[in-house]
C-alpha cells in the first residue's frame, strides 16, 4: 500500500501534471478538504487530486492498471499505413470505374430509346470595330480553321 502522498504523485504523473516525482515536496503537500494538494518546494500548488482517486491508487493493482491505461497506444507501422492507403486508392478507383460504367449504361439506354444528346461546338469569333459598325469574322469551329462564312458546314453535317 502506498501513502497518500505517493498515490497523489502517481496520479499527477498519470495525468501528466508533473514530469517527475521530485517536483512535489512531501513536507509542503497535504490533504485539504476533499482533495490532496501537491505543492512544490516554493509552496505553489502543482496538482489537486481528489481523495477518492488517491484511495483508489493506493492499491498496487489499481495503480498498475491506471498506468497501463494511460500509456500511449501502439502506433501503426509504415507498412500498415501504406497498405491502408493502397486499399483506399483501389476503392476510389473502383468507385470511379463504377460511376463510368453507370454513365455508359445511361448513355446506351438513351441511344436505345432514341433520346438525343446534345453535342456542343466551340465557335471562336473575331470582333472588329465598335458598336453598330462592328464586323464579326469567324476564326474556327472546334479548333478547325474556317476561311469565311461560306466554309461553315451545315448543322446536319456536324452531327453525322
KATA-V71928 format. One record per helix or strand of 3 or more residues. SS is the DSSP state (~ for helix, > for strand). FROM is the first residue (numbers start at 1). TO is the last residue. Records with the same first field share a line. If there is no record, write none. Layout:
BEGIN
SS: FROM-TO / FROM-TO
END
This chain:
BEGIN
~: 4-15 / 21-23 / 51-57 / 60-70 / 78-113 / 131-133 / 149-151 / 155-158
>: 30-32 / 35-39 / 45-50 / 123-128 / 135-141
END
